[in-house]
C-alpha cells in the first residue's frame, strides 16, 4: 500500500497544544489554521465549571464551527470519579472520552464500561510514558498494559487512544502497537519525539507518518480524526500545528 492509497483522515488537535490560552483565544487561533476538530482538555473546560460558563463556552464553540470530537485525558485514581467526566463528554457532543488510571484497577475498568453503555460513548485508554510520570504502575505505559485490559474486557465501547509519542519514548514502535491493538483503536494522538524536542510535532523525529497511516488502514477502522498533540513553547504552537497538519496531509497523499 502506498501513501496515496491511505484513507483521507480528518485532522484535529488536542487543546493542550494551546494550554497557555483561554478557550476563547484558542478558538480564535484555531480559526487561522483551517482545523475545526478539537479534542478538549479539562483545563480549558470541565465539569467543575459552573453551568453558565459551560453554556457560554458551548455557544462560542458552535459559533466557531468547531466540532468537539473527544474529551480528555481524564486521570482517574479510583471508582466514583469517572461519571461526571463521561457525562460531561456526552454534554459536549464528543464521540469518545480518553482516560488514564492504574492498569490493575479492574473496578475502574468495569465502572467505565458501565458508563460507556449508559451514555452511549466510547472510552479510550490513553497510554503514557516516563514523560510527566514517575510511577509507571499508575499509568498505561506499554502495549502489554493496554492489551491485558482489553483482552480481559472485550467490550465494543472500551478501546484505546494510541499516543504515538509516548509509545516511542518507551521504545515501542507503531509496528509493535497497531497490528496488536488496531481493532480496538478509538482515537490516535499523533506526537513525535526528536533530538530537538522530547514532545515534537508528528513527522519531525522518529515517527514514520506514512507507515503509521498504512498500519491504521490495514489494522484499524478509525472513525475519529487524527489528533495532533504536543507540548511546545506557546509562541510556536500555531506555526507547529500548521506544519504538523501539512506533514500528515503529505503522508496521506492529500
C-alpha positions as CSV (number, residue, x, y, z in Angstrom):
1,X,0.0,0.0,0.0
2,X,1.4,3.4,-0.9
3,X,0.8,6.7,0.9
4,X,-1.5,7.8,-1.9
5,X,-3.8,4.9,-1.1
6,X,-4.3,5.7,2.6
7,X,-7.6,6.8,3.9
8,X,-8.2,10.6,3.9
9,X,-8.5,11.1,7.7
10,X,-9.8,14.3,9.2
11,X,-7.3,16.2,11.2
12,X,-7.9,17.5,14.7
13,X,-5.9,19.0,17.6
14,X,-5.8,18.4,21.3
15,X,-6.4,21.6,23.1
16,X,-3.4,21.1,25.4
17,X,-1.4,22.4,22.4
18,X,-2.8,25.8,23.3
19,X,-2.5,25.3,27.1
20,X,-1.4,28.9,27.6
21,X,-4.6,30.3,26.0
22,X,-8.1,30.6,27.2
23,X,-10.7,28.6,25.3
24,X,-12.0,31.7,23.6
25,X,-8.4,32.7,22.4
26,X,-7.7,29.1,21.5
27,X,-10.8,29.1,19.2
28,X,-9.6,32.4,17.6
29,X,-6.2,30.9,17.0
30,X,-7.6,27.7,15.6
31,X,-9.6,29.6,13.0
32,X,-6.3,30.6,11.4
33,X,-5.2,27.0,10.9
34,X,-8.2,25.6,9.0
35,X,-8.6,22.8,11.6
36,X,-12.1,22.5,13.0
37,X,-11.9,19.2,15.0
38,X,-11.0,19.7,18.7
39,X,-10.3,17.2,21.4
40,X,-11.0,19.3,24.5
41,X,-8.7,19.2,27.6
42,X,-10.2,19.7,31.0
43,X,-8.2,22.8,31.9
44,X,-10.0,24.6,29.1
45,X,-13.5,23.5,30.1
46,X,-14.5,20.9,32.6
47,X,-17.5,19.6,34.7
48,X,-16.1,21.7,37.6
49,X,-17.0,24.9,35.7
50,X,-20.4,26.4,36.5
51,X,-23.3,25.9,34.2
52,X,-23.3,29.4,32.8
53,X,-19.6,29.1,31.9
54,X,-20.2,25.8,30.2
55,X,-23.2,27.1,28.3
56,X,-21.3,30.2,27.1
57,X,-18.4,28.0,26.0
58,X,-20.7,25.7,24.1
59,X,-22.2,28.6,22.3
60,X,-18.7,30.0,21.5
61,X,-17.6,26.6,20.1
62,X,-20.7,26.4,18.0
63,X,-20.2,29.9,16.6
64,X,-16.6,29.0,15.7
65,X,-17.9,26.0,13.7
66,X,-15.7,23.7,15.7
67,X,-16.6,20.1,16.5
68,X,-15.6,18.5,19.8
69,X,-14.5,15.1,18.7
70,X,-13.3,13.9,22.1
71,X,-12.7,14.9,25.7
72,X,-9.7,14.1,28.0
73,X,-7.3,12.9,29.0
74,X,-9.1,12.2,32.3
75,X,-6.8,10.9,35.0
76,X,-8.6,8.6,37.5
77,X,-7.4,7.2,40.8
78,X,-10.4,5.2,41.9
79,X,-14.0,4.5,41.3
80,X,-16.6,7.2,41.7
81,X,-14.6,9.8,39.8
82,X,-15.5,8.9,36.2
83,X,-19.2,9.6,36.0
84,X,-19.0,13.4,35.9
85,X,-16.4,13.3,33.1
86,X,-18.2,10.8,30.9
87,X,-21.4,12.8,31.4
88,X,-19.6,16.0,30.5
89,X,-18.1,14.4,27.4
90,X,-21.7,13.5,26.4
91,X,-22.8,17.1,27.0
92,X,-20.0,18.3,24.7
93,X,-21.3,16.0,22.0
94,X,-18.0,14.2,22.0
95,X,-17.7,10.7,20.4
96,X,-15.2,9.5,23.0
97,X,-13.5,10.3,26.3
98,X,-9.8,9.4,26.8
99,X,-8.8,8.1,30.2
100,X,-5.8,7.0,32.3
101,X,-5.9,5.1,35.5
102,X,-3.8,2.3,37.2
103,X,-4.0,-0.7,34.8
104,X,-4.6,-3.1,37.7
105,X,-7.8,-1.3,38.8
106,X,-10.4,-3.6,37.3
107,X,-13.1,-1.9,39.3
108,X,-12.4,1.3,37.4
109,X,-12.5,-0.5,34.1
110,X,-15.8,-2.0,35.0
111,X,-17.2,1.3,36.0
112,X,-16.0,2.9,32.7
113,X,-17.7,0.2,30.7
114,X,-21.0,0.7,32.6
115,X,-20.8,4.5,32.0
116,X,-19.9,4.0,28.3
117,X,-23.1,1.9,27.9
118,X,-25.2,4.4,29.8
119,X,-24.1,7.4,27.8
120,X,-23.5,5.6,24.5
121,X,-20.0,6.9,24.2
122,X,-16.6,5.3,23.6
123,X,-14.0,5.1,26.3
124,X,-10.4,5.1,25.1
125,X,-7.5,4.1,27.4
126,X,-4.6,6.6,26.8
127,X,-1.0,5.4,27.1
128,X,1.6,7.5,28.9
129,X,5.3,7.1,29.5
130,X,8.1,8.3,31.7
131,X,7.4,11.8,30.3
132,X,5.5,13.5,33.2
133,X,5.2,10.3,35.2
134,X,7.5,8.6,37.7
135,X,5.3,5.7,38.9
136,X,4.6,3.5,35.9
137,X,2.2,1.4,37.9
138,X,-0.3,4.3,37.8
139,X,-0.4,4.6,34.1
140,X,-0.7,2.5,30.9
141,X,3.0,2.7,29.8
142,X,3.3,-0.3,27.4
143,X,1.3,-2.1,24.8
144,X,1.2,-5.1,27.2
145,X,-0.6,-2.9,29.8
146,X,-3.3,-1.9,27.3
147,X,-3.6,-5.4,25.7
148,X,-4.1,-7.1,29.1
149,X,-7.1,-4.9,30.0
150,X,-8.6,-5.0,26.5
151,X,-8.3,-8.8,26.4
152,X,-9.9,-9.2,29.8
153,X,-12.7,-6.7,28.9
154,X,-13.7,-7.4,25.3
155,X,-16.4,-4.7,25.1
156,X,-17.2,-2.7,22.0
157,X,-17.3,0.6,23.9
158,X,-13.8,0.1,25.5
159,X,-10.8,0.8,23.3
160,X,-7.5,2.6,23.2
161,X,-6.3,6.1,22.3
162,X,-2.8,5.5,20.9
163,X,-0.4,8.2,21.7
164,X,2.5,7.6,19.3
165,X,4.9,9.9,21.1
166,X,4.6,8.2,24.5
167,X,5.0,4.8,22.9
168,X,8.2,6.0,21.1
169,X,9.6,7.3,24.4
170,X,9.0,3.7,25.8
171,X,10.8,2.3,22.7
172,X,7.6,0.8,21.3
173,X,7.1,1.4,17.6
174,X,3.9,1.6,15.6
175,X,4.7,-1.9,14.4
176,X,4.7,-3.1,18.0
177,X,1.3,-1.4,18.7
178,X,-1.0,-1.1,15.8
179,X,-1.1,-4.7,14.5
180,X,-1.8,-5.8,18.0
181,X,-4.4,-3.2,19.1
182,X,-5.7,-2.0,15.8
183,X,-9.2,-3.3,16.0
184,X,-9.7,-1.6,19.4
185,X,-8.3,1.9,18.3
186,X,-10.8,4.6,19.1
187,X,-8.5,7.6,18.8
188,X,-5.0,8.5,17.9
189,X,-2.8,11.2,19.3
190,X,-0.1,11.9,16.7
191,X,3.0,13.0,18.6
192,X,6.7,12.6,17.8
193,X,10.0,12.6,19.7
194,X,13.2,14.1,18.3
195,X,16.7,15.2,19.3
196,X,15.3,18.8,19.4
197,X,12.2,18.1,21.5
198,X,11.0,15.3,23.7
199,X,7.5,16.1,22.6
200,X,7.6,17.2,18.9
201,X,5.2,17.5,16.0
202,X,4.4,14.4,14.0
203,X,7.0,13.9,11.3
204,X,9.7,15.9,13.0
205,X,11.6,13.0,14.5
206,X,11.3,9.2,14.8
207,X,7.7,8.8,13.7
208,X,7.3,7.4,10.2
209,X,4.0,9.1,9.3
210,X,3.3,7.3,6.0
211,X,3.9,3.9,7.7
212,X,1.6,4.8,10.6
213,X,-1.2,5.7,8.2
214,X,-0.6,2.4,6.3
215,X,-0.8,0.5,9.6
216,X,-4.0,2.3,10.6
217,X,-5.6,1.4,7.2
218,X,-4.5,-2.2,7.5
219,X,-5.4,-2.9,11.1
220,X,-7.9,-0.3,12.4
221,X,-11.2,1.1,11.4
222,X,-10.6,4.6,12.9
223,X,-13.5,7.0,12.5
224,X,-12.2,9.8,14.7
225,X,-9.9,12.5,13.4
226,X,-6.1,12.1,13.7
227,X,-5.5,14.3,16.7
228,X,-2.2,16.4,16.7
229,X,-0.8,16.8,20.1
230,X,2.5,18.2,21.6
231,X,3.6,20.5,24.4
232,X,5.9,23.1,22.8
233,X,6.6,26.7,23.7
234,X,3.4,28.8,23.3
235,X,5.0,31.1,20.7
236,X,5.5,28.0,18.5
237,X,2.1,26.4,19.0
238,X,0.2,27.7,16.0
239,X,3.0,27.5,13.5
240,X,3.8,24.0,14.6
241,X,0.2,23.0,14.3
242,X,0.1,24.1,10.6
243,X,3.3,22.3,9.9
244,X,2.1,19.1,11.6
245,X,-1.1,19.2,9.5
246,X,0.9,19.6,6.4
247,X,3.1,16.7,7.3
248,X,0.0,14.5,7.8
249,X,-1.5,15.5,4.5
250,X,1.7,14.8,2.7
251,X,2.0,11.4,4.3
252,X,-1.5,10.5,3.2
253,X,-1.1,11.9,-0.3
254,X,-3.7,14.6,0.2
